[in-house]
C-alpha cells in the first residue's frame, strides 16, 4: 500500500469513528504511522485530506448502487452497513461538521448525493417503465433516512425503509 493510500485509509477510519473536528492531525499521524511532515506532504491540508477521504468513500460505495431494483438497492445498503458499520452517512456528517462553509468538501458531498439521486431515478425508471421524479425523491429520502436511523435501530431501519419503498412502488403500478 502506498503512503497516500495508507493515509487516506487511516483518515477515513478515524473520521468515520470520531468525526472530522475531533480528529486532529496528531491522531492522524499516529494512526497512519507517519511523521507530520510526511502527512502534510501527501495530504496538503486537513480540508484536502477530508476531500480525498470522501472521494475514496464515494468510489467504494458506487458498487452498492449497481443494482436493477429498489429491493436490491436496500439489500446493498444493508450489506454496506453490515460491513462498514452504522454511524450515519459520512458525507452528510462532513457537510454538517463543516457547516457547508468549505467549498471543496461541499462540492464532493453534493456530487456524491447528486449521483445517488440520479442512480435512484434510473432504478425507478427500470422498475416502473417511466421516469418518475417524485417517486425517486421519496425513495431517496427513505434510503438516506434508513442510513441515519440504522445508527440507533440497526438493520431493522433498512428493512422498514425497503418495505415503505416497495409500497410506494406498488402504488405507481396500480
Protein Blocks (a to p, Z undefined) as FASTA:
>chain_A
ZZklmmmmmmmmmmmmnojklmcfklmmmmnopafklmmmmnopamlmmmmmmmmmmmmm
mmmmmccbfklmmmmmmmmmmmnopebjfklmmmmmnnopamklmmmmmmmmmmmmmmmm
mmmmmmnopacfklmmmmmmmmmmmmmmmmmnojmlmmmmmmmmmmmmmmmmZZ
